Amino acid sequence: MSTDLNWWRGGVIYQIYPRSFFDSNGDGIGDLPGVIAHLDYIASLNVDAIWLSPFFTSPMKDFGYDVSDYRNVDPMFGSLHDFRHLVEEAHQRGLKVIIDQVYSHTSDQHEWFQESRENRTNPKADWYVWADPQPDGTPPNNWLSLFGGPAWQWDSQRKQYFMHNFLASQPDLNFHNPEVQDAILDTARFWLDLGVDGFRLDVVNMYFHDAELTDNELADTPDKMFVGMDPNNPFTRQYHVHQMCRDDNLAFLQRLRRVMDEYPGSTTVGEIGAPQGMKYMAQYTSGGDKLHMAYTFELLSDRHDPDYIRQTIEKMEANLSDGWPCFALSNHDVVRSATRWGKDAENPKAFVRTALGLLATLRGSPCVYQGEELGLPEADVPFELLQDPFGIEFWPEFKGRDGCRTPMPWINEAMGGFTSGGHAWLPVEPIHRQLAVSEQDGDDDSTLSFSRALFAWRRDHPALKDGDFEWLDSDAELLLFRRRNQQESIVIAINMTGASLPVNVDGQAVTVPGFAPVTDNSITPYSIAAWVE
């Protein structure tokens, strides 16, 4: 395994959603032994790290993002012994291990919340965000939950409202309380002591709230609006300046960084969902004393035209300074990029490859979501089989997140090789079976083979790992940029359109796996070209 303490800077991360990766015991739910069973496959992708979505003890109202015990593995996923074994086996294969940490809120079944709700004087009375009702009995302010309705739930036992940015069963912790911060940092140390190499921090910009509980204002200008969120969700109508992205967050992230620095080579990647997300990415990753890297939702939205991508990267580069981005085109919360971006492509297979090439060549650390290396499109999950409470609430305008969370297809059979049982927690998408690992492995022209070759090629070009980024003049439809570090300078041309485009670059052409070289100063549709200067 790499001994480079800055391995994360430009390292390729492979996201695993354990429930849907591989079921080792036939109960229809993926688990940690299932991840262990396929570590050789992951290593074959030429990635540097795995990120595991939550596997902690939970009532699973939000599929693990409602944690009831931060320091244990839910029995459906295995045991702490299994986790230790996973870390050991991953490290033997040169893979770092990043795990999700959900700090902004817990499950209402967490012992902290159970104690907090007992009365207003117990030792954990101030560990959550409690508030009295207004004189007419309504919630304390106008804040909304991301999952629909007010961000407040009445608790008849304590006779107060508690705040929840997500489900009512996910009460928000009160980070203004130093004891809460200390408990969270102790949780981080617990997992670092078990050998993990870093954390993906869920909704890292939502740890703090305005203690004065000031009403949110209307999101009436573009800079106040969420990117990539269903406009039918009332949450999008407010500017949540009092509910998230508070300046208090910076001091806590500095405390967390000091803990991480006690474990050389460890890293953090923060999820930032907010208007002006690039601004907060810069704030949270600059100075070398807070997060190591972060990602926003700009490239997880529906727009993918060259002008939008160029503007997004320009905005990021202008804001970021010495910070470091993490880029993803797909994850467990959004429609898969093969569908979201590629649904109208004349050549969907070529488009998927070009999108992966974009991910692999931008400045930052690429994050690949399980199945993305296979070119999987979004699954079609009928309403009667939906599991996601978000999708159930907003159906049919928003179909939720289940379509990107269906089981990983390993072989082309009814259950996709995901489980030996006759039922999976979500249905196996028939189209996915045709794109199963078994169908693509060994086929030099498959998207899987392309993905392996692409990330190996990326490793061979150090400028793509940590080089600077510079846009170059080009046709408006072409993405043309230079990556440069002390070792090399490489120019990348990306054509995400269905037409050939002119390109003229001085330099020695290098072969990009899976793409034809440029001839007659013309780059073919849905392709990538590169030159070393």
N, C-alpha and C positions, 0 to 999 in steps of 0.2 A: 504494500500500500504506500502511496506517496507520502513522503515526509515533509513536503512543502507546506509550511504553515499557512500560506495563502492559496491553498489548493482551490478554495471556493471562488477565487477571482477568475472567472472564466470557466470554471468547472461545469460540466453538463450534469444536470440533476434529473433523475427519473422519478416521477411521482407515482406512488402506488396507493390505490384506494383499497385497503385490505379486504373489505367485505366482498369485493368483486374481482379479486385477482386470482386466487385459486383456493378451492375448498378441499382440505386434506382429509376431512372426516365424514363427508357425505351428508352434512346437515343443511346444505344449500347456502351457507355463508362462508366467504373466504376467511382465512385465518393466518396467524403468524407462521405456523409450520408450512402453510401453502406458499408463503413468500420464500421461506428457506428452500423449498423444493425447486424453485425456479430462479435462484440466484445465478446459476451458470448462464441462463438465458439473458438475464439483465446484464451480466458482465460482458456477454458477447456483443452488446449494443455499443460498447466503447464509451459508456458514460462513466462519470466519476463518483456519483453519489446516488443514494435512494432517499426519497422523502416519503415517510409513512404517514398517511392521514390517521386520525385518532383511532386508537385501539384500547383506550382506557375504560375503566369501569363506568358504565353509563346505563340509564334506562332506555337509551336509544330513541328518544323522541325526535332528536335531530341527528340520528345516526352517528353518535359519538362526539358531536360538538356540544353536548350537554353532559359534562363530566361530573360524576358523583364521587370519584376517588382519583386524584391526580397521580397517585403513586402505585397503581396496580393495573393489571391487564384484565379486561373483561373476559370472563370465562368463554364467551363465544369465540374469542380470538386466540385463546391459549392461556399461557401463564407467564409470570416473570422469568421462569426458567427458559421458556421458549424464546422470550425476548433476548435474554442474555446469549442464547445459542445463535439467534439471528445476527446479533451484532458481531459475534465471533466469526461466524461463517462469512458474513459480508466483508469483514476486514481481511480475511484470508484471501478473498478474491479481489482485493484492492478497491473495494467500494466503501465510501464513507456512508454514515447513517445519520440522516436528519429526521427528526420526529416533530409532528404537529404539537403545538402547545396552545391551549385555549384559555387565555388568562382573563379575558374581559368579563366572562360570566361563568357560572357553574350550572349544574342541574339543581332543580329545587329539592332533589333528594340528597344532595351533598350534606354531610353532617354540619358544615359551617352554616348553611342556610337553615337547617332544622333548628339549630341553637339560636340563630339570629332572630327567627320569627317568634320565639317563645314569649318574649317581652321586650321592653325598651331599655332594660338595665343589665342584661346578661353580658358576659365578656365579649361576645361577638355581635352585640346589638348594632354596632356601627360598621360591620363588615360588608354590608350591602347598602344599596341606595334606597332608603325609606323616606317617605314624606307623608304629611297629613293631607287629607282631601281639602279642596276648596270649600267655602261655607255651604255651597249647594250640593256637596257630596261628590262632585266631579273630580277627575284627576288633577294633580298639582299644576300641570301646564299642558301645552298643546303638543308635546313631543309624540312622535309616532314610532311604532315598531316596524322594522323592515319586513316582517312577516304579516303585516296587516293589523289595523286597529291601533289604539293608544299604546304608548310604551310604558303603561302603568297597569298593574294588576292589584286589585284589592285583596288584602289578607285579613280574614275575619279573626284570626287568632291574635295578631298584633294590633289590629284595627288601624292599619296604615296601608298606603300603597307602596309597592316596591317597583323599581324600574327594570324593564327588560327590553333591550334593543331587538331581541329576536322573539322566540316563543315565550309565552307566559311561564313556561316551565324552565326558562333559562334566565334567572335573575342576575342582574349585573352586580359585580363586585364594586366596592367603594374604594378606589385607588387613592382617594384623598387620605385614607387611614394608613399610616405607616406600618401597622401590624399586617395589613393585607399585603402590602408590598414585600415585607419580610417573608411572609408565608409563601408567596409566589417565587421569590428568589431561592428559598430553600427547596422548592419543588424543582427548579432548574438544576440546582446542585445534585439532587437525587439522581436525575437521569444522566447528567454529565459523569457522575461517579460510576454509573453503569456502563459507560463507554461510548455514549452517543457523541457524534461529532458536531451536532448543531441542532437548531430549532427553526421550524417554520412557525411564525407567530401569527395566529389567526387574528384578523381585524385589529392590527396593532395600533391603529389610530383611534380606537374606541375604548381605551382603558379609562380615560378621565371624562368627566362631565362637568358642566357649569354648576358649581355648588349652590349658586343662587337660583337655579332652576328657571332661568329666563326663557320666555317663549321663543321658539324658532320663528324666523321670518320667512316670507314667501321666496321661493326659488324662481325669481322673475327675470334673471339674466343668465346667459350661458355659463358664466364662471361660478354660478351657484348650483348648477345642475349636475346630477350624477351621470356618468358615462356608462353605457352598457346595461342599464337597468330598465326593466319593462315600464314604459310610461303609464300603464294602467295601474301601477302600484301607487297609492296616495303618498307613500314615503317620498317619492320623487318631487312632490310639490313644495316641500319645505327645504330651506337652506339650513342644514343641521349644524350650524356653527356652534351651538351651545351643547350639542349632544356628542360631539366627536372632535378630533383634531385640536385638542386643547394644548396650550403651551406647557401645562404641567407635565405632559407626557415626556418631554425632552429629558427632564431630570431623572425620571424613572428609567428611561432607556439608557441613560448614563450609568445608573446603578447596575442594570442588567449587564451592560458591557463590561463593567469591572468584574462581575462574576465570570463572564465568558473568558476574560483575559487570564483568569486563574487556571484555565484549561487550554494551553497553547494549541492552536490549530482548529479550535471550535469556531462555529459561525452562527449567524442569525440571518434569516430572511423574513422580512415583514410583509404582510398583505395589507395594502392600503386601498380601501374603497372609499373614495370621497371626491367631491368636486375639487378641481385643481390638484389632482393626485400627484402630479409631477413635482409641485412645490413641496409637498410633504415628503415625497421620496428623497428630495434633496436635503431637506431639514433633518430627516431621520438617519441618513447615511453619511452626512458630511462630517469632517473633523476627526474621523477615526475613533470617536468616543461614544458612539451610539450603535445603531445597527450596522452590520457589515454590508447588507444589501437589502433591497426591497423591490416589490413589483406593484404596479397599478393595473387598472382595468382598460386602459386605452387600447391595447392590442387584443383585448378580450371582448371587444365590441363587434358589432356587425360590419362597420366600415373597414375596408381594406384597399381602397383605391390608392394608387401611388402617391397622390397629393396628400391624402390623409396620413399615410405612413410617414412621408417626408416631414410633414408638419409635426407629427407626434415625436419623432426622433429629434427634430430641431428643438422643440420645446424642452425635451428631456436634457439634451446636451447643454442648452442655455442655462438650465436650472441646476444641473447636477454638480458641477464643479468637481470636487474630489470624491464625491459619492460614487456608489456602484449600483447599477440596476440588475435586476433579474427579470428575464423576459419569458413569458408563456403565451402561447396561442390557444391552448386548451387547458382546462383543469376540471375538477369535480363540480364546479359551480356554473359552468357556461356550456352552451351548445358546442359540440366538437367543431374544430376549425374546418374539417373536411366538408362539413355541411354549412356552417355559419359563413365561411368565406368562399367555399368551393362549389356551392350548390348550382351556380350559374355558369361554371367553367365549361368550355367546350371539350376539354380533356381533363376530367376530374383527377385522374391518377397523376398526370404531369403537374397539375396545380398543387396537389398535396405535397409533392416532392419540392416544388419551388418554395412553398410556404415553410417547409422544414429547413430549406436552405437559407431562407431569410433569418429564421430563428438561430441558425448555427453561425451566422456571420455578423450579426449586429454586435455592438459593444455591450457586453454584459454577460451574465451567466444564464444559459438557456435552461429552461425547465420543460421536459417532455412528459406528457401525461400518458399513462399506460394505454396502449392501443393506438396512440398517435403514430408510432413507428410502423404500424400495420396499415395506416391510412383509413382507420375506421370512421365511418360517418356516424351521425347521431342516430341512436336507436329510436324507434317509434313505440312508445309504451302507452297502451290504452288506459283510459281513466280508471277502469276497474282494477287495474294492476298497479296503479301508482302507489308509491310509498312516501314520497317527499311531501311533507306538510306544506311547504311553500307552493308546490305545484297544485296540490289539492285545493288550497285557498284561492288561487288565482286562475284556475282552469276556466275556460279553454284558451283565453288570450295568452296566458303564460303557462306552459306545460311543465314547469318545474325543472328539476335537475336530474331526474331519473334517467333521461335519455343518454346522458354522458356517463352514467354510473352502472350500466348493465355489465354482466360478467364478461371477463376477458376470454376471447375464443382461442383455445389451444389446439383443438382438432375440429375437423368438419363433421360434427355429429350433433344430435338433437340438443345435448346440454353443452356443446362446445368444448368438452373436456374440462369444463370448470369444476364440475362436481360428479362424484360417482353415484349420488342420489338421484331421485327422479324429479327434484324440484329445486329451483334456485330462488333466492330472495327477490330478484328481478328477472324477467324473462330474458333468455338468450336471443339476441336479434338474429333472425335468419340470414340477413345479408352479411353479418359479421362472421358467420361460420365459413362463408366462402373466402373470407380474408384471414382465416385462422393461421396461427403460427405454422402448423403442419403444412398448410397449403403454400406458404411463402418461403419457408426455410429451404435453402438449397436452390431456389430459383433466382438466378443472377439478375433477372429483370423485375423482381418483386420490390415492393415498397420497403419491406423488412430488410432485404439485402442492401437496398439503397441507403437506408437509415444507418446501418452498420458502417457502410463505406463512408458516408458523409461525416460521421463523428470521428472516424479514424483519420480522414483527410483533415478535419479541423485540428486534431492533435498535432498533425505534421506541420501546421503553420502557426507558429507562436504569436504572430501579430493578431490572429483571430481570437486568441485566448485573452490577451490583456492589452492589445494595442489601442492607440488613440483612434478617433473616428472623425472623418472629414467628408462632407458631401462634395461631389464633383459635378461640374456642368454637364447636362445631358438632355436628351429628349424628355419632355415633360412626363411621359408614361414610363420612363425607365428609372430604376433606382440604381444610381452609380455612386460608389463611395470608396474611400481609401481607409484601410486599417494599417497602422504603422506602430512598431515599437523599435527597440534598439537592434533587434535581430533581423527584421525584414519589413518590407512595405509591400502590401498586396492590395490590388484594386479589384472590387467585386461589382459585377453588373447583374441585376436581377430584373427579369421581364416577367411580370405577373399578369400579363395581358394575353389575349388570344391572337395577337398579330406580331409579326417580326418588327423589330425596332432597330434604328441605326445606332451604332456604337463605335467609337474610335478611341482606342487606348494605346499609348506607347508603353511597351513592356513585353516581357516574355510570357506568352500564354501558358497557363498551367491547366491540366485537366481536372475538372470538377466531376467526381463520380456521378454517373447517371445522366450526364448532359453532353450534348454534342458541342464541339468547339465552335467558336465564332468564325465565320467565313465571309469574305467580302464586306467586312465591317457591318455585319447584320447579326443580331442575336435572335434566335428562334423563339416562338411563343412558349410561355411557361418554362423558362430555363434560366440557368445561372452560368456565368462565365467569370474567369479570374485571370489576372496577370500579376506577375511578380515584377516589381520595378528595380 
